[in-house]
Amino acid sequence: MPAKNALVAVNGQSAELRLRSGTMGPDVLDIGLLYNQTRMFTYDPGFTSTASCESKITYIDGDEGVLLHRGYPIEQLAEHGDFLEVCYLLLYGELPTAAQKKDFDYRVTHHTMVHEQMSRFFTGFRRDAHPMAVMCGCVGALSAFYHDSTDITDPHQRMVASLRMIAKMPTLAAMAYKYHIGQPFVYPKNDLDYASNFLRMCFAVPCEEYVVNPVLARAMDRIFILHADHEQNASTSTVRLAGSSGANPFACIAAGIACLWGPAHGGANEAALNMLTEIGTVDHIPEYIARAKDKNDPFRLMGFGHRVYKNYDPRAKIMQKTTHEVLGELGIKDDPLLEVAMELERIALTDEYFIEKKLYPNIDFYSGITLKALGFPTTMFTVLFALARTVGWIAQWNEMIEDPEQRIGRPRQLYTGEPRREYVRAPHR
Ligand code: SDX
């Protein structure tokens, strides 16, 4: 598509800005030269109208509820693929051949152990520490163990670090859970697939054999796929910004984990389940709907609304289907939380306020019910989100490092503080 230009004229200044078109989605106005030409900044604190980068990894159409990873619809990847196949796709840009998949699975599987010293990090935490606090600390500490893959200018080292993180996140997440509940750590087993290995590291105990339920393992794998990547969300933008300074990949991922923890972002799955539990029964729903609409009440329906999706989050539909599969496999009938969730969704989707503001369930609305049914405590929900999102963060981080336009991210501001004033020494100073 030929680049066109846009003329911006304001306060007697003018700037000719390049208009760029992508493969799909909105065009962008390249404002890189705006300050040089007009001595003015743009202002967009929530980045609602700002593209921070060019990317080939994930495409979202919020109005249509479309999510593509390297062009493939999330519905098809969730239905037909497995998580490591999606990891390969996100990292390398194409689906793997059978040989490539076998090699990738082998490489990831043989990086799942962590340095034995890592286990001593955990003992420094209180047992009741939030597992996300533990993950922030332990993932950042990986850079203390893997100096041989922290040179970001070396593509080989970047790929080794990428594989290490994809491979070790389940092990660290399971260790955080085991430490939290006072059970011994369980080592990974190389004859298990990614999701089965993770479930076993979480739920096996030394006293008996742990038999993986293939339906639950498939559900876990699909949940990882649904959380793998999501364009330039807050935590991915955090990873990109941290990486733009040249920080090592482990530190960048730790920064992403910290950002994801917030209840407005990945912490919403924990908050959504706590909200459903607080609502308790269907007859309490109207009270909470009213609170969500009350401007003076900070309460929000957790798991509802999205910066980009102004339609149903396609992941939420697949998650809801997975919820029913897991509850069915476990023989859980009439789960009160699911009953509240489905009635809350039904009411919200017919309520004028939610329709007008285009508030639909997002991926966090049903995930908590599924994860609780799988046996995880709410404090582990965002850890699972971080585990799955690591591949997205890593793929976006690699793309940022390889981007010839990449520079350190350094936004400016609109200053509204005090003008210059002189310091006068007062008697009391
Ligand atoms: C994730 O970005 C991503 O891609 C994130 C993610 C990913 O995969 O990485 O998809 C994962 O983070 C999903 C979102 C999880 N968060 C929640 O479920 C928390 C509840 N949702 C909201 O806090 C909110 O919807 C956000 C944070 C998700 C989006 O916030 P925006 O885009 O800044 O929208 P907003 O806060 O300006 O809300 C617009 C209006 C407001 O009303 P007005 O001030 O215009 O009158 O909608 C209202 C809000 O009050 N609103 C809600 C609401 N969400 C927005 N009202 C009630 N309940 C809600 N959940």
Boltz pocket constraint, residues with backbone or C-beta under 6 A from the ligand:
constraints:
  - pocket:
      binder: B
      contacts: [[A, 46], [A, 226], [A, 227], [A, 229], [A, 230], [A, 232], [A, 233], [A, 234], [A, 263], [A, 264], [A, 265], [A, 266], [A, 268], [A, 292], [A, 293], [A, 299], [A, 300], [A, 301], [A, 302], [A, 303], [A, 304], [A, 305], [A, 306], [A, 307], [A, 308], [A, 357], [A, 359], [A, 362], [A, 363], [A, 364]]
      max_distance: 6.0
